[in-house]
């Protein structure tokens, strides 16, 4: 299975979890591959709107470029949505990370499994 297919499957998995919890969620096809800012998923329960960038990792760290985070912030502002990073490390649940909780690096940002466990929210907590 290609890296792209794994990412799409992960996004779909998360969408199903939101719907099962009574939220509406949609995947934004082409996110990250066009010049316009976007997120991977938009989710709402009528009271809250979440713009979510989804990532998976076999490693214990995941790096993000400054531009990726900047575009998520811009997109979230346009939609008056909360920007979140949803990350799934191998054999771990989905963690939702607030952008302010990401570790800054020279090239961008980092979310480690340790940061996710300490500062991240589980799906049950975010909804």
N, CA, C and O atoms as a printed pandas DataFrame, in Angstrom:
     atom_number atom_name residue_name chain_id  residue_number  x_coord  y_coord  z_coord
0              1         N          UNK        A               1    0.849   -1.180    0.000
1              2        CA          UNK        A               1    0.000    0.000    0.000
2              3         C          UNK        A               1    0.893    1.242    0.000
3              4         O          UNK        A               1    1.863    1.318    0.754
4              5         N          UNK        A               2    0.560    2.201   -0.843
5              6        CA          UNK        A               2    1.382    3.412   -0.946
6              7         C          UNK        A               2    1.195    4.305    0.272
7              8         O          UNK        A               2    0.224    4.175    1.019
8              9         N          UNK        A               3    2.130    5.200    0.452
9             10        CA          UNK        A               3    2.073    6.159    1.557
10            11         C          UNK        A               3    0.812    7.023    1.453
11            12         O          UNK        A               3    0.171    7.323    2.460
12            13         N          UNK        A               4    0.465    7.418    0.221
13            14        CA          UNK        A               4   -0.724    8.232   -0.013
14            15         C          UNK        A               4   -1.984    7.462    0.388
15            16         O          UNK        A               4   -2.869    8.014    1.043
16            17         N          UNK        A               5   -2.063    6.191   -0.004
17            18        CA          UNK        A               5   -3.223    5.360    0.341
18            19         C          UNK        A               5   -3.357    5.194    1.847
19            20         O          UNK        A               5   -4.467    5.218    2.380
20            21         N          UNK        A               6   -2.233    5.026    2.536
21            22        CA          UNK        A               6   -2.268    4.893    3.996
22            23         C          UNK        A               6   -2.813    6.166    4.629
23            24         O          UNK        A               6   -3.601    6.108    5.573
24            25         N          UNK        A               7   -2.392    7.318    4.105
25            26        CA          UNK        A               7   -2.874    8.599    4.627
26            27         C          UNK        A               7   -4.368    8.776    4.401
27            28         O          UNK        A               7   -5.090    9.220    5.293
28            29         N          UNK        A               8   -4.824    8.429    3.212
29            30        CA          UNK        A               8   -6.259    8.534    2.892
30            31         C          UNK        A               8   -7.061    7.604    3.792
31            32         O          UNK        A               8   -8.110    7.993    4.306
32            33         N          UNK        A               9   -6.577    6.380    3.987
33            34        CA          UNK        A               9   -7.276    5.423    4.853
34            35         C          UNK        A               9   -7.333    5.921    6.292
35            36         O          UNK        A               9   -8.341    5.739    6.974
36            37         N          UNK        A              10   -6.261    6.543    6.753
37            38        CA          UNK        A              10   -6.240    7.090    8.110
38            39         C          UNK        A              10   -7.267    8.215    8.243
39            40         O          UNK        A              10   -7.984    8.291    9.241
40            41         N          UNK        A              11   -7.336    9.084    7.238
41            42        CA          UNK        A              11   -8.313   10.177    7.258
42            43         C          UNK        A              11   -9.731    9.614    7.280
43            44         O          UNK        A              11  -10.577   10.097    8.033
44            45         N          UNK        A              12   -9.990    8.615    6.475
45            46        CA          UNK        A              12  -11.323    7.996    6.433
46            47         C          UNK        A              12  -11.668    7.342    7.768
47            48         O          UNK        A              12  -12.807    7.427    8.226
48            49         N          UNK        A              13  -10.698    6.695    8.387
49            50        CA          UNK        A              13  -10.899    6.089    9.702
50            51         C          UNK        A              13  -11.353    7.154   10.699
51            52         O          UNK        A              13  -12.291    6.938   11.465
52            53         N          UNK        A              14  -10.691    8.282   10.682
53            54        CA          UNK        A              14  -11.035    9.361   11.610
54            55         C          UNK        A              14  -12.418    9.937   11.304
55            56         O          UNK        A              14  -13.170   10.257   12.225
56            57         N          UNK        A              15  -12.752   10.068   10.042
57            58        CA          UNK        A              15  -14.083   10.557    9.661
58            59         C          UNK        A              15  -15.166    9.629   10.206
59            60         O          UNK        A              15  -16.168   10.097   10.746
60            61         N          UNK        A              16  -14.970    8.316   10.066
61            62        CA          UNK        A              16  -15.943    7.349   10.589
62            63         C          UNK        A              16  -16.088    7.486   12.102
63            64         O          UNK        A              16  -17.193    7.369   12.632
64            65         N          UNK        A              17  -14.993    7.731   12.789
65            66        CA          UNK        A              17  -15.032    7.893   14.246
66            67         C          UNK        A              17  -15.836    9.142   14.632
67            68         O          UNK        A              17  -16.600    9.105   15.597
68            69         N          UNK        A              18  -15.676   10.235   13.898
69            70        CA          UNK        A              18  -16.468   11.436   14.179
70            71         C          UNK        A              18  -17.953   11.175   13.952
71            72         O          UNK        A              18  -18.782   11.530   14.790
72            73         N          UNK        A              19  -18.292   10.556   12.818
73            74        CA          UNK        A              19  -19.702   10.266   12.535
74            75         C          UNK        A              19  -20.289    9.358   13.618
75            76         O          UNK        A              19  -21.422    9.570   14.049
76            77         N          UNK        A              20  -19.542    8.361   14.057
77            78        CA          UNK        A              20  -20.017    7.439   15.097
78            79         C          UNK        A              20  -20.271    8.165   16.414
79            80         O          UNK        A              20  -21.075    7.720   17.233
80            81         N          UNK        A              21  -19.576    9.290   16.613
81            82        CA          UNK        A              21  -19.743   10.078   17.835
82            83         C          UNK        A              21  -20.810   11.165   17.679
83            84         O          UNK        A              21  -20.994   11.986   18.578
84            85         N          UNK        A              22  -21.515   11.174   16.541
85            86        CA          UNK        A              22  -22.577   12.140   16.347
86            87         C          UNK        A              22  -22.147   13.452   15.721
87            88         O          UNK        A              22  -22.917   14.413   15.703
88            89         N          UNK        A              23  -20.939   13.504   15.212
89            90        CA          UNK        A              23  -20.435   14.690   14.520
90            91         C          UNK        A              23  -20.568   14.482   13.015
91            92         O          UNK        A              23  -20.701   13.353   12.543
92            93         N          UNK        A              24  -20.531   15.577   12.271
93            94        CA          UNK        A              24  -20.453   15.538   10.818
94            95         C          UNK        A              24  -18.988   15.789   10.457
95            96         O          UNK        A              24  -18.371   16.711   10.991
96            97         N          UNK        A              25  -18.435   14.992    9.569
97            98        CA          UNK        A              25  -17.037   15.168    9.166
98            99         C          UNK        A              25  -16.881   14.845    7.693
99           100         O          UNK        A              25  -17.502   13.912    7.183
100          101         N          UNK        A              26  -16.045   15.622    7.009
101          102        CA          UNK        A              26  -15.769   15.392    5.603
102          103         C          UNK        A              26  -14.269   15.486    5.350
103          104         O          UNK        A              26  -13.545   16.233    6.009
104          105         N          UNK        A              27  -13.839   14.713    4.386
105          106        CA          UNK        A              27  -12.442   14.743    3.950
106          107         C          UNK        A              27  -12.320   15.731    2.803
107          108         O          UNK        A              27  -13.167   15.759    1.910
108          109         N          UNK        A              28  -11.285   16.528    2.824
109          110        CA          UNK        A              28  -11.063   17.494    1.758
110          111         C          UNK        A              28  -10.043   16.894    0.794
111          112         O          UNK        A              28   -8.845   16.869    1.076
112          113         N          UNK        A              29  -10.529   16.419   -0.332
113          114        CA          UNK        A              29   -9.652   15.804   -1.334
114          115         C          UNK        A              29   -8.706   16.859   -1.898
115          116         O          UNK        A              29   -9.115   17.992   -2.150
116          117         N          UNK        A              30   -7.465   16.494   -2.092
117          118        CA          UNK        A              30   -6.492   17.400   -2.677
118          119         C          UNK        A              30   -5.796   18.296   -1.683
119          120         O          UNK        A              30   -4.953   19.107   -2.067
120          121         N          UNK        A              31   -6.134   18.168   -0.400
121          122        CA          UNK        A              31   -5.464   19.009    0.588
122          123         C          UNK        A              31   -3.964   18.707    0.555
123          124         O          UNK        A              31   -3.550   17.550    0.475
124          125         N          UNK        A              32   -3.176   19.751    0.615
125          126        CA          UNK        A              32   -1.725   19.589    0.579
126          127         C          UNK        A              32   -1.146   19.497   -0.820
127          128         O          UNK        A              32    0.072   19.537   -0.989
128          129         N          UNK        A              33   -2.016   19.372   -1.840
129          130        CA          UNK        A              33   -1.492   19.235   -3.195
130          131         C          UNK        A              33   -1.915   20.396   -4.101
131          132         O          UNK        A              33   -1.680   20.370   -5.309
132          133         N          UNK        A              34   -2.535   21.401   -3.507
133          134        CA          UNK        A              34   -2.897   22.579   -4.291
134          135         C          UNK        A              34   -2.333   23.818   -3.626
135          136         O          UNK        A              34   -1.900   23.768   -2.474
136          137         N          UNK        A              35   -2.337   24.925   -4.341
137          138        CA          UNK        A              35   -1.697   26.129   -3.817
138          139         C          UNK        A              35   -2.527   26.837   -2.755
139          140         O          UNK        A              35   -2.035   27.752   -2.094
140          141         N          UNK        A              36   -3.775   26.427   -2.584
141          142        CA          UNK        A              36   -4.652   27.072   -1.620
142          143         C          UNK        A              36   -4.561   26.377   -0.265
143          144         O          UNK        A              36   -4.398   25.158   -0.201
144          145         N          UNK        A              37   -4.667   27.147    0.818
145          146        CA          UNK        A              37   -4.610   26.510    2.140
146          147         C          UNK        A              37   -5.844   25.641    2.371
147          148         O          UNK        A              37   -6.949   25.989    1.955
148          149         N          UNK        A              38   -5.643   24.522    3.031
149          150        CA          UNK        A              38   -6.763   23.655    3.387
150          151         C          UNK        A              38   -6.334   22.718    4.505
151          152         O          UNK        A              38   -5.159   22.642    4.863
152          153         N          UNK        A              39   -7.301   22.018    5.037
153          154        CA          UNK        A              39   -7.011   20.979    6.019
154          155         C          UNK        A              39   -7.380   19.642    5.388
155          156         O          UNK        A              39   -7.901   19.601    4.274
156          157         N          UNK        A              40   -7.113   18.558    6.093
157          158        CA          UNK        A              40   -7.484   17.237    5.591
158          159         C          UNK        A              40   -8.953   16.928    5.876
159          160         O          UNK        A              40   -9.636   16.294    5.072
160          161         N          UNK        A              41   -9.426   17.391    7.042
161          162        CA          UNK        A              41  -10.787   17.092    7.489
162          163         C          UNK        A              41  -11.420   18.347    8.081
163          164         O          UNK        A              41  -10.757   19.134    8.758
164          165         N          UNK        A              42  -12.700   18.519    7.818
165          166        CA          UNK        A              42  -13.532   19.494    8.527
166          167         C          UNK        A              42  -14.559   18.696    9.315
167          168         O          UNK        A              42  -15.209   17.804    8.771
168          169         N          UNK        A              43  -14.706   19.017   10.594
169          170        CA          UNK        A              43  -15.668   18.307   11.436
170          171         C          UNK        A              43  -16.444   19.323   12.270
171          172         O          UNK        A              43  -15.908   20.348   12.690
172          173         N          UNK        A              44  -17.723   19.010   12.498
173          174        CA          UNK        A              44  -18.548   19.910   13.312
174          175         C          UNK        A              44  -19.613   19.130   14.063
175          176         O          UNK        A              44  -20.031   18.046   13.656
176          177         N          UNK        A              45  -20.036   19.718   15.168
177          178        CA          UNK        A              45  -21.188   19.202   15.909
178          179         C          UNK        A              45  -22.231   20.309   16.058
179          180         O          UNK        A              45  -23.068   20.251   16.959
180          181         N          UNK        A              46  -22.191   21.302   15.196
181          182        CA          UNK        A              46  -23.033   22.497   15.154
182          183         C          UNK        A              46  -22.566   23.557   16.139
183          184         O          UNK        A              46  -22.801   24.745   15.915
184          185         N          UNK        A              47  -21.913   23.162   17.220
185          186        CA          UNK        A              47  -21.404   24.133   18.191
186          187         C          UNK        A              47  -19.942   24.474   17.947
187          188         O          UNK        A              47  -19.508   25.601   18.184
188          189         N          UNK        A              48  -19.202   23.506   17.479
189          190        CA          UNK        A              48  -17.761   23.672   17.235
190          191         C          UNK        A              48  -17.436   23.229   15.821
191          192         O          UNK        A              48  -18.073   22.331   15.270
192          193         N          UNK        A              49  -16.419   23.883   15.237
193          194        CA          UNK        A              49  -15.896   23.493   13.927
194          195         C          UNK        A              49  -14.410   23.223   14.097
195          196         O          UNK        A              49  -13.685   24.039   14.667
196          197         N          UNK        A              50  -13.961   22.085   13.604
197          198        CA          UNK        A              50  -12.563   21.705   13.687
198          199         C          UNK        A              50  -11.985   21.561   12.287
199          200         O          UNK        A              50  -12.570   20.892   11.435
200          201         N          UNK        A              51  -10.847   22.184   12.050
201          202        CA          UNK        A              51  -10.070   21.982   10.825
202          203         C          UNK        A              51   -8.888   21.117   11.243
203          204         O          UNK        A              51   -8.085   21.522   12.083
204          205         N          UNK        A              52   -8.781   19.940   10.664
205          206        CA          UNK        A              52   -7.825   18.942   11.152
206          207         C          UNK        A              52   -6.838   18.545   10.065
207          208         O          UNK        A              52   -7.225   18.195    8.951
208          209         N          UNK        A              53   -5.566   18.605   10.405
209          210        CA          UNK        A              53   -4.496   18.075    9.565
210          211         C          UNK        A              53   -4.154   16.701   10.143
211          212         O          UNK        A              53   -3.783   16.603   11.313
212          213         N          UNK        A              54   -4.271   15.652    9.349
213          214        CA          UNK        A              54   -4.062   14.277    9.815
214          215         C          UNK        A              54   -2.690   13.755    9.406
215          216         O          UNK        A              54   -2.233   13.981    8.286
216          217         N          UNK        A              55   -2.051   13.061   10.323
217          218        CA          UNK        A              55   -0.765   12.429   10.040
218          219         C          UNK        A              55   -0.703   11.081   10.747
219          220         O          UNK        A              55   -1.314   10.881   11.797
220          221         N          UNK        A              56    0.050   10.162   10.144
221          222        CA          UNK        A              56    0.373    8.895   10.791
222          223         C          UNK        A              56    1.888    8.764   10.802
223          224         O          UNK        A              56    2.581    9.370    9.985
224          225         N          UNK        A              57    2.393    7.970   11.732
225          226        CA          UNK        A              57    3.840    7.783   11.795
226          227         C          UNK        A              57    4.192    6.438   12.411
227          228         O          UNK        A              57    3.613    6.020   13.413
228          229         N          UNK        A              58    5.147    5.778   11.790
229          230        CA          UNK        A              58    5.710    4.559   12.373
230          231         C          UNK        A              58    6.811    4.912   13.355
231          232         O          UNK        A              58    7.177    4.105   14.210
232          233         N          UNK        A              59    7.334    6.115   13.228
233          234        CA          UNK        A              59    8.386    6.612   14.122
234          235         C          UNK        A              59    7.740    7.201   15.367
235          236         O          UNK        A              59    6.515    7.285   15.456
236          237         N          UNK        A              60    8.566    7.611   16.329
237          238        CA          UNK        A              60    8.057    8.224   17.557
238          239         C          UNK        A              60    8.042    9.745   17.474
239          240         O          UNK        A              60    7.775   10.429   18.462
240          241         N          UNK        A              61    8.337   10.273   16.269
241          242        CA          UNK        A              61    8.331   11.712   16.030
242          243         C          UNK        A              61    7.764   11.983   14.643
243          244         O          UNK        A              61    7.940   11.195   13.714
244          245         N          UNK        A              62    7.085   13.107   14.528
245          246        CA          UNK        A              62    6.581   13.534   13.223
246          247         C          UNK        A              62    6.899   15.022   13.066
247          248         O          UNK        A              62    6.568   15.837   13.927
248          249         N          UNK        A              63    7.543   15.356   11.953
249          250        CA          UNK        A              63    7.941   16.739   11.680
250          251         C          UNK        A              63    6.935   17.385   10.736
251          252         O          UNK        A              63    6.349   16.730    9.875
252          253         N          UNK        A              64    6.753   18.694   10.924
253          254        CA          UNK        A              64    5.847   19.494   10.100
254          255         C          UNK        A              64    6.604   20.714    9.611
255          256         O          UNK        A              64    7.333   21.352   10.371
256          257         N          UNK        A              65    6.428   21.034    8.337
257          258        CA          UNK        A              65    7.029   22.243    7.789
258          259         C          UNK        A              65    6.259   23.465    8.279
259          260         O          UNK        A              65    5.056   23.391    8.530
260          261         N          UNK        A              66    6.956   24.583    8.411
261          262        CA          UNK        A              66    6.299   25.825    8.831
262          263         C          UNK        A              66    5.122   26.153    7.922
263          264         O          UNK        A              66    4.073   26.597    8.388
264          265         N          UNK        A              67    5.300   25.934    6.625
265          266        CA          UNK        A              67    4.257   26.258    5.650
266          267         C          UNK        A              67    2.997   25.430    5.875
267          268         O          UNK        A              67    1.888   25.943    5.722
268          269         N          UNK        A              68    3.152   24.162    6.235
269          270        CA          UNK        A              68    2.001   23.292    6.516
270          271         C          UNK        A              68    1.151   23.862    7.642
271          272         O          UNK        A              68   -0.074   23.937    7.542
272          273         N          UNK        A              69    1.821   24.260    8.711
273          274        CA          UNK        A              69    1.130   24.785    9.885
274          275         C          UNK        A              69    0.515   26.148    9.576
275          276         O          UNK        A              69   -0.598   26.449   10.005
276          277         N          UNK        A              70    1.247   26.961    8.830
277          278        CA          UNK        A              70    0.743   28.274    8.429
278          279         C          UNK        A              70   -0.541   28.130    7.611
279          280         O          UNK        A              70   -1.508   28.856    7.839
280          281         N          UNK        A              71   -0.550   27.194    6.661
281          282        CA          UNK        A              71   -1.732   26.995    5.827
282          283         C          UNK        A              71   -2.922   26.482    6.640
283          284         O          UNK        A              71   -4.060   26.873    6.384
284          285         N          UNK        A              72   -2.669   25.617    7.609
285          286        CA          UNK        A              72   -3.749   25.136    8.468
286          287         C          UNK        A              72   -4.351   26.299    9.249
287          288         O          UNK        A              72   -5.571   26.395    9.377
288          289         N          UNK        A              73   -3.502   27.185    9.772
289          290        CA          UNK        A              73   -3.989   28.362   10.496
290          291         C          UNK        A              73   -4.822   29.257    9.581
291          292         O          UNK        A              73   -5.897   29.711    9.972
292          293         N          UNK        A              74   -4.336   29.513    8.371
293          294        CA          UNK        A              74   -5.063   30.365    7.422
294          295         C          UNK        A              74   -6.430   29.763    7.085
295          296         O          UNK        A              74   -7.447   30.456    7.119
296          297         N          UNK        A              75   -6.441   28.495    6.766
297          298        CA          UNK        A              75   -7.685   27.817    6.418
298          299         C          UNK        A              75   -8.666   27.877    7.583
299          300         O          UNK        A              75   -9.848   28.164    7.391
300          301         N          UNK        A              76   -8.182   27.610    8.775
301          302        CA          UNK        A              76   -9.023   27.636    9.973
302          303         C          UNK        A              76   -9.626   29.016   10.183
303          304         O          UNK        A              76  -10.799   29.134   10.539
304          305         N          UNK        A              77   -8.840   30.051    9.968
305          306        CA          UNK        A              77   -9.351   31.423   10.098
306          307         C          UNK        A              77  -10.484   31.680    9.112
307          308         O          UNK        A              77  -11.505   32.258    9.485
308          309         N          UNK        A              78  -10.320   31.259    7.854
309          310        CA          UNK        A              78  -11.361   31.444    6.844
310          311         C          UNK        A              78  -12.676   30.786    7.254
311          312         O          UNK        A              78  -13.749   31.343    7.022
312          313         N          UNK        A              79  -12.596   29.616    7.856
313          314        CA          UNK        A              79  -13.789   28.863    8.223
314          315         C          UNK        A              79  -14.222   29.068    9.671
315          316         O          UNK        A              79  -15.167   28.432   10.136
316          317         N          UNK        A              80  -13.533   29.953   10.379
317          318        CA          UNK        A              80  -13.800   30.165   11.808
318          319         C          UNK        A              80  -13.802   28.830   12.544
319          320         O          UNK        A              80  -14.686   28.540   13.350
320          321         N          UNK        A              81  -12.792   28.034   12.245
321          322        CA          UNK        A              81  -12.665   26.698   12.830
322          323         C          UNK        A              81  -11.433   26.640   13.732
323          324         O          UNK        A              81  -10.506   27.438   13.595
324          325         N          UNK        A              82  -11.445   25.690   14.646
325          326        CA          UNK        A              82  -10.287   25.452   15.508
326          327         C          UNK        A              82   -9.274   24.607   14.735
327          328         O          UNK        A              82   -9.636   23.553   14.210
328          329         N          UNK        A              83   -8.013   25.042   14.651
329          330        CA          UNK        A              83   -7.013   24.220   13.968
330          331         C          UNK        A              83   -6.446   23.145   14.900
331          332         O          UNK        A              83   -6.067   23.440   16.034
332          333         N          UNK        A              84   -6.390   21.910   14.425
333          334        CA          UNK        A              84   -5.856   20.792   15.201
334          335         C          UNK        A              84   -4.994   19.914   14.310
335          336         O          UNK        A              84   -5.232   19.787   13.109
336          337         N          UNK        A              85   -3.992   19.315   14.926
337          338        CA          UNK        A              85   -3.214   18.253   14.299
338          339         C          UNK        A              85   -3.717   16.946   14.900
339          340         O          UNK        A              85   -3.706   16.783   16.120
340          341         N          UNK        A              86   -4.156   16.017   14.061
341          342        CA          UNK        A              86   -4.532   14.678   14.526
342          343         C          UNK        A              86   -3.407   13.756   14.088
343          344         O          UNK        A              86   -3.073   13.683   12.905
344          345         N          UNK        A              87   -2.827   13.054   15.049
345          346        CA          UNK        A              87   -1.699   12.184   14.722
346          347         C          UNK        A              87   -1.914   10.803   15.324
347          348         O          UNK        A              87   -2.348   10.653   16.466
348          349         N          UNK        A              88   -1.597    9.809   14.516
349          350        CA          UNK        A              88   -1.715    8.416   14.970
350          351         C          UNK        A              88   -0.361    7.755   14.819
351          352         O          UNK        A              88    0.116    7.493   13.715
352          353         N          UNK        A              89    0.240    7.495   15.970
353          354        CA          UNK        A              89    1.485    6.747   15.987
354          355         C          UNK        A              89    1.128    5.268   15.990
355          356         O          UNK        A              89    0.061    4.881   16.467
356          357         N          UNK        A              90    2.026    4.442   15.456
357          358        CA          UNK        A              90    1.773    3.009   15.371
358          359         C          UNK        A              90    1.426    2.428   16.748
359          360         O          UNK        A              90    2.112    2.678   17.739
360          361         N          UNK        A              91    0.345    1.649   16.778
361          362        CA          UNK        A              91   -0.159    0.978   17.983
362          363         C          UNK        A              91   -0.607    1.954   19.076
363          364         O          UNK        A              91   -0.601    1.614   20.259
364          365         N          UNK        A              92   -0.992    3.153   18.676
365          366        CA          UNK        A              92   -1.478    4.173   19.612
366          367         C          UNK        A              92   -2.813    4.691   19.108
367          368         O          UNK        A              92   -3.130    4.538   17.929
368          369         N          UNK        A              93   -3.601    5.302   19.986
369          370        CA          UNK        A              93   -4.852    5.912   19.526
370          371         C          UNK        A              93   -4.571    7.230   18.804
371          372         O          UNK        A              93   -3.431    7.694   18.780
372          373         N          UNK        A              94   -5.595    7.827   18.225
373          374        CA          UNK        A              94   -5.461    9.155   17.647
374          375         C          UNK        A              94   -5.234   10.153   18.772
375          376         O          UNK        A              94   -5.912   10.104   19.798
376          377         N          UNK        A              95   -4.283   11.056   18.579
377          378        CA          UNK        A              95   -4.057   12.169   19.490
378          379         C          UNK        A              95   -4.339   13.456   18.735
379          380         O          UNK        A              95   -3.993   13.582   17.560
380          381         N          UNK        A              96   -4.966   14.407   19.406
381          382        CA          UNK        A              96   -5.237   15.722   18.836
382          383         C          UNK        A              96   -4.356   16.737   19.545
383          384         O          UNK        A              96   -4.393   16.874   20.768
384          385         N          UNK        A              97   -3.564   17.446   18.750
385          386        CA          UNK        A              97   -2.571   18.375   19.287
386          387         C          UNK        A              97   -2.938   19.804   18.909
387          388         O          UNK        A              97   -3.185   20.114   17.744
388          389         N          UNK        A              98   -2.967   20.657   19.909
389          390        CA          UNK        A              98   -3.148   22.088   19.692
390          391         C          UNK        A              98   -1.864   22.621   19.064
391          392         O          UNK        A              98   -0.774   22.191   19.443
392          393         N          UNK        A              99   -1.968   23.535   18.127
393          394        CA          UNK        A              99   -0.774   24.036   17.431
394          395         C          UNK        A              99    0.241   24.642   18.388
395          396         O          UNK        A              99    1.446   24.550   18.153
396          397         N          UNK        A             100   -0.231   25.257   19.460
397          398        CA          UNK        A             100    0.680   25.862   20.438
398          399         C          UNK        A             100    1.486   24.820   21.217
399          400         O          UNK        A             100    2.507   25.151   21.820
400          401         N          UNK        A             101    1.039   23.578   21.208
401          402        CA          UNK        A             101    1.731   22.514   21.941
402          403         C          UNK        A             101    2.778   21.790   21.104
403          404         O          UNK        A             101    3.457   20.888   21.594
404          405         N          UNK        A             102    2.908   22.189   19.835
405          406        CA          UNK        A             102    3.931   21.583   18.991
406          407         C          UNK        A             102    5.291   22.171   19.366
407          408         O          UNK        A             102    5.394   23.343   19.728
408          409         N          UNK        A             103    6.318   21.352   19.276
409          410        CA          UNK        A             103    7.679   21.815   19.573
410          411         C          UNK        A             103    8.255   22.499   18.331
411          412         O          UNK        A             103    8.181   21.956   17.229
412          413         N          UNK        A             104    8.826   23.690   18.514
413          414        CA          UNK        A             104    9.422   24.410   17.391
414          415         C          UNK        A             104   10.787   23.828   17.066
415          416         O          UNK        A             104   11.566   23.493   17.959
416          417         N          UNK        A             105   11.065   23.712   15.769
417          418        CA          UNK        A             105   12.364   23.271   15.295
418          419         C          UNK        A             105   12.893   24.321   14.324
419          420         O          UNK        A             105   12.200   25.291   14.017
420          421         N          UNK        A             106   14.100   24.131   13.848
421          422        CA          UNK        A             106   14.693   25.082   12.906
422          423         C          UNK        A             106   13.882   25.185   11.621
423          424         O          UNK        A             106   13.726   26.274   11.069
424          425         N          UNK        A             107   13.365   24.059   11.143
425          426        CA          UNK        A             107   12.646   24.015    9.863
426          427         C          UNK        A             107   11.123   24.090   10.010
427          428         O          UNK        A             107   10.416   24.268    9.019
428          429         N          UNK        A             108   10.621   23.956   11.226
429          430        CA          UNK        A             108    9.173   23.949   11.396
430          431         C          UNK        A             108    8.772   23.544   12.794
431          432         O          UNK        A             108    9.061   24.235   13.771
432          433         N          UNK        A             109    8.090   22.397   12.873
433          434        CA          UNK        A             109    7.544   21.936   14.145
434          435         C          UNK        A             109    7.682   20.429   14.265
435          436         O          UNK        A             109    7.916   19.727   13.281
436          437         N          UNK        A             110    7.533   19.950   15.489
437          438        CA          UNK        A             110    7.680   18.533   15.795
438          439         C          UNK        A             110    6.603   18.128   16.788
439          440         O          UNK        A             110    6.288   18.866   17.721
440          441         N          UNK        A             111    6.043   16.942   16.571
441          442        CA          UNK        A             111    5.183   16.312   17.568
442          443         C          UNK        A             111    5.782   14.941   17.824
443          444         O          UNK        A             111    5.898   14.117   16.917
444          445         N          UNK        A             112    6.154   14.711   19.058
445          446        CA          UNK        A             112    6.683   13.399   19.443
446          447         C          UNK        A             112    5.579   12.615   20.141
447          448         O          UNK        A             112    4.579   13.185   20.576
448          449         N          UNK        A             113    5.767   11.315   20.241
449          450        CA          UNK        A             113    4.817   10.484   20.968
450          451         C          UNK        A             113    4.718   10.968   22.411
451          452         O          UNK        A             113    3.633   10.971   22.993
452          453         N          UNK        A             114    5.835   11.374   22.982
453          454        CA          UNK        A             114    5.843   11.871   24.364
454          455         C          UNK        A             114    4.983   13.132   24.497
455          456         O          UNK        A             114    4.175   13.235   25.420
456          457         N          UNK        A             115    5.153   14.080   23.588
457          458        CA          UNK        A             115    4.342   15.305   23.601
458          459         C          UNK        A             115    2.866   14.946   23.439
459          460         O          UNK        A             115    2.010   15.482   24.144
460          461         N          UNK        A             116    2.573   14.040   22.512
461          462        CA          UNK        A             116    1.191   13.632   22.263
462          463         C          UNK        A             116    0.561   13.034   23.513
463          464         O          UNK        A             116   -0.583   13.345   23.841
464          465         N          UNK        A             117    1.296   12.183   24.207
465          466        CA          UNK        A             117    0.760   11.550   25.419
466          467         C          UNK        A             117    0.539   12.564   26.539
467          468         O          UNK        A             117   -0.416   12.441   27.306
468          469         N          UNK        A             118    1.408   13.557   26.639
469          470        CA          UNK        A             118    1.316   14.545   27.718
470          471         C          UNK        A             118    0.308   15.654   27.406
471          472         O          UNK        A             118   -0.526   15.995   28.244
472          473         N          UNK        A             119    0.391   16.211   26.203
473          474        CA          UNK        A             119   -0.405   17.399   25.875
474          475         C          UNK        A             119   -1.572   17.128   24.925
475          476         O          UNK        A             119   -2.477   17.953   24.798
476          477         N          UNK        A             120   -1.550   15.995   24.273
477          478        CA          UNK        A             120   -2.593   15.698   23.298
478          479         C          UNK        A             120   -3.900   15.280   23.948
479          480         O          UNK        A             120   -3.938   14.847   25.100
480          481         N          UNK        A             121   -4.965   15.421   23.182
481          482        CA          UNK        A             121   -6.287   14.971   23.608
482          483         C          UNK        A             121   -6.674   13.751   22.784
483          484         O          UNK        A             121   -6.334   13.653   21.605
484          485         N          UNK        A             122   -7.379   12.833   23.407
485          486        CA          UNK        A             122   -7.942   11.691   22.684
486          487         C          UNK        A             122   -9.233   12.142   22.010
487          488         O          UNK        A             122   -9.789   13.181   22.365
488          489         N          UNK        A             123   -9.706   11.375   21.051
489          490        CA          UNK        A             123  -10.940   11.716   20.350
490          491         C          UNK        A             123  -12.075   11.952   21.332
491          492         O          UNK        A             123  -12.835   12.907   21.177
492          493         N          UNK        A             124  -12.200   11.106   22.333
493          494        CA          UNK        A             124  -13.278   11.231   23.326
494          495         C          UNK        A             124  -13.197   12.560   24.060
495          496         O          UNK        A             124  -14.221   13.103   24.475
496          497         N          UNK        A             125  -11.984   13.089   24.225
497          498        CA          UNK        A             125  -11.805   14.342   24.936
498          499         C          UNK        A             125  -12.072   15.558   24.041
499          500         O          UNK        A             125  -12.556   16.588   24.512
500          501         N          UNK        A             126  -11.762   15.434   22.777
501          502        CA          UNK        A             126  -11.943   16.571   21.880
502          503         C          UNK        A             126  -13.409   16.761   21.495
503          504         O          UNK        A             126  -13.836   17.874   21.186
504          505         N          UNK        A             127  -14.176   15.674   21.516
505          506        CA          UNK        A             127  -15.583   15.805   21.151
506          507         C          UNK        A             127  -16.416   16.027   22.395
507          508         O          UNK        A             127  -17.636   16.163   22.304
